[in-house]
Amino acid sequence: MAPTNTMPDPSRSAVRSEELARLYELTHSGNNLKHLVFDSHNLASYELWETLRTQDPDSISSKFLVDFLRQEGLEVTNDPRFANLVEKLGGAAESLDTDKILSPRDFADVSSGCIGLIKKASSNELTVPNFTALREVITEVYESVLPNRSGANAGYIPQLKNADPEKFGVSVCTVDGQQFSIGDTTQQFSIQSCSKPLSYLLALDRFGTDYVHNSVGTEPSGRPFNEIVLKDVSTPGSGVKHSIPHNPMINAGAMMTVSMVYPDLSRQERLGKVIEYWKQLSGGIGDCVGFSEDTYLSESGTADQNWCLGYMMKEYGAFPECFHEVGDGKKALEDTLELYFSICSILNTCQGMSVMAGTLANGGVNPLTGKRVATTEHVRNVLPLMLSSGMYDYSGQWSFDVGVPAKSGVGGCVFLLIPNVCGISIFSPRLDKNGNSVRGVEVATKLVQRIKMHNFEVFSGLARTKIDLSRPKYADDMRSLAAIMFAASQGDISSLVSAYNSGCNMTNFDYDGRTALHMAATEGQLQVLQFLIKVCPRDYLNKKDRWGTTALDDAKHYGWDDCVGLLKGAGCAESEDGNRPHSFPDYGTSTDDIHHVIVSSEAPRLLMAAASGDLNEVVKIHSTGVGVGIGDWDTRTALHLGASEGHLPIIKYLLINFEADDPKSFIRAQDRWGNSALDDAIKSEHQECIEYLRQVLEQGTL
């Protein structure tokens, strides 16, 4: 069967743009065509355009779009997947900072070729949906490790000895191509033993697993990486005993796998192929891969121990058949060792190494170019070897402490990967006694203390003490809080006890400062109050909410006399300044003109984003299908929170994207106490928000 032509048809793209424009014009002229099966591409583009409208109902901002993507870790200017977008917006990085108004037709044109990626970013579907948190953790860890100047450069060749010991960089690349770098991440360095996993992959690609592992084992050696020692094994089938290196991550094992790397080509051709392979692994961010002839000559001139290993393996018959098929044994050994020294002398950058690691984490597909560089099966084979043997004599402790596949090199690089999530590269030349980068090990150790990345990480119930990279922003905190608040309001003691035993913070409070104690007092849940009084500290009992109101105030307001007596007996006090806002005159409207809020478990995360002024996250939550008009346990909406905190961009976005298409009814939506978003804006004295909300109420349009 002939291959299918997957190249886009320019004429078809033009037709789609025209159809999309017609869809927009008809929809905005009063003829709602969204229910028709119009064109799947255009409809998806139009719906995405709708959710990205932040300040104007009829257009989106190109600057907001670019900034939004960058915030999600998508480096638009140096990511080949956004080449069309960059070209359409001016063709240069500087032009992206100039705001352009994008109609549906413009957006379809600009997003052609990357609309799927924009959709993933806007719908919290990227591998790391809360990339901001990862960026912040890496920055904090980098700054905490920067003062560590212990260790020393490798000294056996001048190129490593003379490297600037102060250089330090950290880069990350997720399997969706989200990137972040800090420090010295564009300077080339010698990859050294970081090459070993990739040489193993090349050998597997050529000869397969059984052939390769007839000549190199899979067990940790328990010996120094360059020790002259082999492992006795029996040949499968024949039972004949021979000796082989313990694994591909030590010098002897790496030389063995290099002997299987393009063995039928000349030494120079083999090196060229390997360098090209590294470019494919690290591709997508520019020309980061190179070669140092000086490093190679130094490596080759100080290699007596490696030659001893080579002759020993040759003497014991460890090399595979392909080794003996290229000529006499001496030339084959010389070609193998010189190629090994050459591969160790390949140059890369910290950014390039993170893309390479991200490629392995992605099962062998480069996240930026989309090209398959290695098979999923072979990547699966290399990862356990990296986990058990990738960090020299520190490998066991690394597996225990950090728990992810990694490989280090004496050039100062440590790269590690979280399968199906991301690759991380750390570069700092000073080494510890094991030959690992001092800062590299410390960075990884501190990251695992902050991020859920260890292969054997477990969590208990709702409690979360580390960042789960797969979870959207606010998701874990709000999930735990919502469970406690809803349980308190409904008198669900068993759920509260379970949450408490799993380590949840029972004294947590929401964006309005309200606690589970407030909720239980509001709803008259006596048993819940008894439980909370028992397990929570005394100062928690008098926690005031946004309006200066305590739990005792709530119990008195709603007439729960038994709850009032219990709270007073526990030492709770009435507030002296409690002052909930009262509803202000609202132009004489009837209750039919008020949006009736539906309480939803999805609401707390949306309201938290609105209270924080986090427009990007509000967009992402709405793009997943969550309506902006839903409410929490107090029937508070995101519009209430945006008005309370004075976030006008949030208010505009919510009104533009309100699902009922009646912004006035949304503004009038009432919380538990009968207050609207306008009431909150007035109480908080946010004049700009007050004027805008009144304008919409008076004019009825945005």
N, C-alpha and C positions, 0 to 999 in steps of 0.2 A: 504494500500500500504506500502510495506517495505521501510524504509528510504534509500535514496541513499548514497552509500559509497563515501565520498568526500576526503578520504585519498589519497595522491599522490602515484602513482605507480613508485617505484624506477627504474624498468626496462625501463619504458616509458621515464623517465627523462634522462637515459643514451642514449636511442635512439635519443632523441631530441638533446642532446649535440653532438652526432655523425653527425646528419643531419646538425646542425648549422655549424660545422667545415667544412663539405663538401660544404655548401653554401658559406662560406668564401673563401675556396680555389678556387672554381670555379669562384666566382665573381672577385677575385684578379688575376686570370689567364687570364682574358680578356673576359670571358663568363659572361655577365651581366644577372643574373637570377632573379633580383629583381622583374621583371614583372610577374614572375610565382607565382601561389598560392602554396607556398612551404609547410609551416607549420606555422600557425598563431602565435604560441608561439615563434618559432625560428625566424621568420621574425621580430616580434616585438622586440625580444631580440637583433637581429643583428642591426636593425635600431637605437635602443637606444644606443648600443655600438658605432655605428658610430658617433652619436652626442656628445658622451663623449670623443672622441679622442681630446686631447688638444695639444700634442707636437709631436706625432708620428702617421703617417697614418695607421700603422699596429697594434696598441695596445692602451690600455688605462692604466692609472696609478691607482693602488688600493688606494694609498694615496690620490690622487686627489678625487677619488670617495668617500672615507670616509670623508675627509674634506668638500667636497661639501655637503654631507648629514647633517653633523653637522652644517654647516653654515645655512642650511634650518631649523634647530631646531630639527632634528631627532637624538636623542642621541643613537647612534648605540650600544654602549657598554651596556646600561641598558634598551634597548627596546627589548622585547621578539620577535618582528616581524623580527629582524635582527639576530636571533640566528644562522641561517645557514651561513650567511655572515661572522659573527665573527669566527665561527668554521672553515670555509674554508680558512680564512685568517690567521689562526694560533691559534685561540681558546682563546686568551687573549687580554685584552685591549692594552697592550704594543705592541703586534704583529701588531696592526693596524697601527702603526707609521712607520713600515718597508714597503717601497714601493715594490710592486710586479707588474710585467708587465702582463696584462690580455689580452689574445687573445679572439676572439669571443667565443670560447669553454670555456675558463676559466671564462669569464664573465657570460655566461649562467649558469655555475655551481655555481658560487658565488652568483648570484642574484636569484637563485631558492628560491621561497617562499616569496620574497620581491620585485620582479621586478615591480609589479604594483605601489608600493610605490615609488620606484626609478623613475619610469616614471612620476608619479605625481609631484615629487620634481623637476625633470628636465624640466617639461613643464609648470611651474608656475600654477599648478592645485591644490596645497595644499591650505587649507583654508586661511592661511596667507602667500601669496606668497612672501611678503617682510618681512620675519621674522626678518631680521637684524634691520629694523626700529623699530619693537616692542621691540626687545631686548635693543636697545639703549634708547628708551623712558623709559622703566621700570628701567634701570640702572640710568638714570638721575633723575627720580622721587625718586628712593630709596635714592640716595645720597643727594637730597635736603631735604628729610623728616628725614633722620638719626639724625640730631642735635635736633630734637623736643623731649624733655624729660618731657613734661607736662603730667598730669594725674597721676594715682596711680593704683597699682595692686588691684584686688578684695581682700578684707580682711576678708571675713566671714569664710573661712577655711584656715588652714595653707598651704596646697599644692598650693593654688593660691597666697596667700600672700607672700610666700617665693620664688616664681618663679623669675628668674633673669630678672629684668625689662629692662635690656639693650638688650635683645634678640630681633632681628628684621629680618624678612625674607619676600621675595616676590617670589612666584612661579606662572608660567602660564603653562597651558596645552591646546592645541587646540583640536578640534574634530578630527584632523588627527594625533594627538599624537606628535605634535611639542612641545618641552619643553624648558623652561628657568627658572633658579632659581638664586637668589642672596641673600646673607646674611645667616642667621641661618635657613636653610630650612630642615634640617634633624633631628632636635631635636624634640622629642615627647612632646606633650602638651595635656591637657584635652580639649576635644571638647566642653563640656558643651552644651549650647543651639544651637550650630551648628548641633546638632543631630536632632533637631525638624523636619526639612523638610523631613529627611529620615525616621523617625518614622511614619510620615504621609504617606509616600510612601508605607511603609510596610503594614499599615492598609488598604490602597486602594487596594493593591495587594491581600489581603486576602478577603476583604469584598465588595469592589467596592465603587463607589462615593456616591450613594444614601444612602447606609447603614451608611457610615462614617459621612456624613453631616447631618444625623438625630440627631447626638450627638455632633457635633462641627460645628460652623458657618464658614463664609468666610469673615466677615466684620472686619475692624480694630476696636479695642476696644476704642481707644482714652484714654486709662487708662494705668498706669504702668503695666509692663508685669506680675507682681506677685500679682496684686490687687485682693482682694476677691470679685469678682463681676461676674455675669453671664448675659446672654442675654435671654430674654423671646421670645419664638418662638411657632408656632403652628405646630403640627405633620401633615405632608401632608396626605390628605385623611380624617382623623378623625377630624381634627381641634382642638384636645386636646392640651392645652397649657402646655409647660414645659420649663425649663431653661437649657441652654447649654453654654459652653465657646464660646467666640466670634470667635476665629480662632485657627488653630493648632500651631501658632508661639509664643503664650504666654504660661505661665506655665500650666494653667488649661487645655488649648487645647492640649498641648503636653502630659499631663497625660492621657487625654481622648484617644488620638490616641494610646498611649502605651498600654492601656487596650485592644486594638484590635490586638496587635502584638503577634502572636502565642499563643492565650489564652488557648489552650488545652494542652500546655506543662508545665513542671515544670519551676520554676523561673530560675534555672540554665540552663536548656535547651533553654529557651527563650533567655537568654543573649548570649549563645553560637551561636545561630542562627543570632542574631543581629550583633555580632562581625564578623561572617563569611560574612554577607551582606556587612559590611563596607570594608572588605578585597576585596570583588569582585568590589566594587565601586572604591577603591583606588589602585587596583592591577596593576601589570606590572612594578613596580619600586623597588621591593624588599619587605621586611617585615617591613612595616611602621605602621601597626595598632597594638595596644596593649590595656592593661587594667590596671588601677591603683586601687588596693584594698584599699590603704590608702585614696585616694580621695573619693571613694565610702563610706567608713566608716565615713569620715568627713561630706559628703553630707547628709548621713542618720541621723547623730547625730545633725544636725542643720536645721531640716526640719519642724519646727512647722507650719510655714505659709502654706507650701505645704500640710501638713496633714489637715489643716483647709479647704483649697480648695477642697481636696479630700472628706472630710466628707460633705461639702456643696453640691458638685455635687451628692453625694450618696443620701443625704436628698431630693434633688430636682428631683431625678429620671433621671439624665442626662446620666448615663452610659448606654451603649447598652446591648442587650440581652446576648451577649457572656460573658459579665462581670459577669452576674448572674448565668451562667451555670457551672462555675468552682468550686462552693462550696458556703459556707456562705459568706455574704457581707464583713465581717471584713477581712477574708483571701484574698478575691479577691482584696480589696482595698490595703491591705498590699503588696500583690504580685505586684500590678500595680505600687505603689509608689516606692517600692524597686527596681523594674526593671527600672523605670524612673531614679532614682538616679544612678543606675549602668550604664545605657546608657550614662548619662552625664559624667561618669568617664572613658569612652573609650578614648584611646590615639591615636593620629595621628600626622603626620608631615605636615609642610607647603607644601612640594612636594606632599604628599599623598592627602591632601585636594584639591590641584589644579587638580589632576587626577579625584577625585570624582566630583568636579565642572565641569570638562571637560566632564565627563560621563553624567551629567545632560544636559549640553549644547548640547551633541550629541544625545539627545532623549532617554537616558537610556542605551546606548551601550558604554562600556569602550573603549576609543580610542586605548589603548595599547594592550589589550587582545582580543578585538573584541567580548566579551561576552555581551549579553543583560542582564542587571541587573534590569531594570525597564521598564515598557511599555511607549511608546511615549505619550499615552493619559494621564497617571498618572503624567508624568513629566510636561506636559502642565498644569495640574491642580495645581501643587505646585508652579510654577513660579510666577503667579500673586499674590499668597499669600505671597511669599517672597518679592516681590516688594512693596506690600502695608503694610506689617506687620513684615518684617524680621529684622528690625534694632531698636527694642524696641521703645522708645518714639521719636526717631529721624526718624522714617520710612517715614513720609510725606516729610520732608526736603530732605532725601536721594532720594526719588522718584523724587523730583523736581530737585535736583542738579545732581545726578548721573544717575538715570533713568534705572537701570538694577536690576534684581532679586539678592538679597543678604541675608545672614544670619550671625549674629555675635554671639559670645559667650563670657562669662566673663573670659574664659581662655586666651583671647587675640587674638582670630582668627576672621577674617572677610573673608568669601568667597563670591565671586560674579561670575556671569556668563553672557556672551553675547550669547544668544541662537544661535545655529548653527555655532558658531565661537570658543569660548574658555571658560575655567574656570580660575579664578585667586584667589589665596589665599594669604592673608597677615597675618603675625603673629607678634604681639608685645603686651606684657602683660599689659602695662599701659592703664587704661580706663578713659573715660570722664564721666561726670555726668550721662549720659544715659546708661552706662555700655558697650559702644562700644570702641574698641581699638582706641586710639587717632591717632596713626600712620596709622592704617588701614583705617580710614575715610579720613585722609589727602591724603594717596596714591591714593585712589579711586577718590577723588575730583580732584587731579592733573592729573590723567590719562584721565579723561573725558574732560579735557581742551586741551589735546593733541591728543586724539584718537576719532574717530567716534564710539561711543559705546552707547550713550544715546538712549533709545528706540524711542525718538521723534526728533532725529537729522535730520535736513534737510540742503541741500546745494543748492546754487543758481548757475545754469548754470555751467560754466567751473571753477568757483572760488573754491578753496579748501584751508581751513585754518587749517584743522585737517587731521590726517592720516586715510585713509580708509583702514582698515585691509584687505579688499577683493581685493585691487588693487595691481598689480605687481609694483616692484620698478621702479621708474622714470615715471610710466604711467601717473599720474595726471599732473606732471610738464610738461612733454613733450607733453601731449595732449593739454594743454592750450597753450603752446608755439607754437606748430605746427599749431593750429587753427589761431593764430595771424599772424604767419609768412606767411602761405599760403594765408590768406585773404589780407595781405599787398601786396604780390607779384601779386595778381590777381585783385587788386583794389576793393575788396569786402568791401565797407564801412559799409553796414548794419551789417555784421558779426562782424566787429571791434567795432562798437557802442554797439552791444549786449554784446560782451566780456567785454568791458569797464564798462558797467552798471551792469554786474554781479560780478564785483570786481576783474577781472583779472589784473595782473600787466603788463601794457602796455610797461614798460621799461625793461622787461625781455630780456635776451639774450641767445644765444645758446652756444654750446661747442666751437665754434670758435669766440665767442664774438660778433657775428652779431645780430643785432636787427631788429625789424619790420621797423625801419627807413632806415636801410641799404637796406632791401628788396624792399621797395617802391622806394627808390632812384635808385636802380639797374634796376628796371623794368619801371621807369618813371611814377609812379602812383602819379600824382599831388594832387588829392583830398585826398588820404591817407596821404600824407605828411602834408597837411593842417590840417587834423584832429589830427595827432600825435603831431605836433608842438603846437596845442591848448591845448591838455590835458596832455602833458608830461613836466616835469621840464626842465629848460634850460640846465643843465649840461648833460642831456641825449642826446642833439642834437649833441654833439661832442664826443660821445662814439666811441672808436676805437676797431676794431676787432683784431683777432689774428695777423694780418699783419700790424697793426698800421694804418689802413685805416678808414676814417670817411664816413658817408653817402654822404657828399658833394663830396668826392673823387670818390665815385661810380657814382654819377650823372654825373660828368664831364667825367669820363672814358667812359661812354656809350652815351654821347652826348645829354643828356636831359637838354637842355638850360633853359626851363621854371622851371624845378625842381632846377637847379643850382641857378637861380635868387631867388626863394622862400627860399631856405635854407640859402643863403647868407643874405637875408633880415631878417631872423629870428635869425641871429647871429652865424650861423654855420661856422666853420673854416676848411680850408684844413689842412691835416696833413703834418708835415714836415718830418716824418720818415716812411710814408706808403711804404711798400715794399713787395708786393705780390710776391711769388716765381714764377720764370719763368721755363718752362719745360726744364729739362736737357736732354742731348743726351741719346737716348734709344735704342742703338744698331741697328739702321736702320730698325726698324719694320714698317710695313704698318698699316693702320687704321683697316684692317681686323683682326689684332692680338690684338685689344683693346676691352675689355669688355664694351659694351654700357650700361650705368647705367640707370636703370628704377627708376624714382622718385616714392616714396611710403610714405604714411602717417605712415607706420610702422617704417620707417627708423630712425626718431629722437631718439627713445628710444634705439635702437640698437647702434646708434652712440654715445649717451651719455654714455652708458655702456662701449663702447670701449675707449672713451676719458678718462674715470675714471679708466681704467685698471681693470674693474670689470669682470673678466673672468667667474665667476659663472653666472652672469646675461646674458652675451653674450650667454653662453651655453643654458640657459633657454629660451631666446628669439628665438634662432635658433631651439630649440626642439619643439616649437609650430608651426613650419612650415614656419617661416620667413626666406627667403633667405638671406645669408650674403652679397650678392652683390648689394643690393638695395641702393638707394641714397636719399638724402634730397633735399630741395629747391635749393641748390647750386650744386646738383649732387655730393655731397661729400659722400663717403662711410665710413663704419666702418674701412676699411683698411687705408684710409687717416688719420682718427683720431688716430688709433693705432700708425701709423708712426709718426704723429705730436707730440704725447706725449711720444714716446719712449717705448711703451708697447710691447716688443717682444713676450711674451706668447699670447697676443691678435692677433698679426700678424700671428703667426704660426697656431693658431686655425682657423682663418678666411680662410687662404690658404688651410688648410687641408679639410675644410668643404665647400669650394666654389662650388656652385651648377653646374657650367659649366665644372668642372674637368680640367680646364686649368689655373693653378695659374699664369702663365706669363701674360695672358690677363687681369687678375684681377689687378695685380700690375700696368699695364699700363692704367687702367681705369682713365679717366680724369674728373676733377671737372669743374665747370663753367668757370674757367680761363685756362683750358687746362693742369692742373698739376696732376701728378700721386702721388701715395703713396710714391714712391721713392723720388720724388721731395720734398715732405713734410719732409721726414726723413733727406734729405740733408740740407734743409733750417733750420731745428731744430737741426742739428748736433748730431743726435743720431747714433753714429758710429756702434754700434752693429746691429741696425735695417738696416742700409745702407748695411752692409756686407751681412746680411742674404738675403735681397731682391735682391741684385746683384747676389748672388750665385744661387738663384732660377731662375733668368732670364738667367743666363749663362748655367746652367745645365738642366733647365727645369723640375727638380724633387724636391720633398721635402725631 
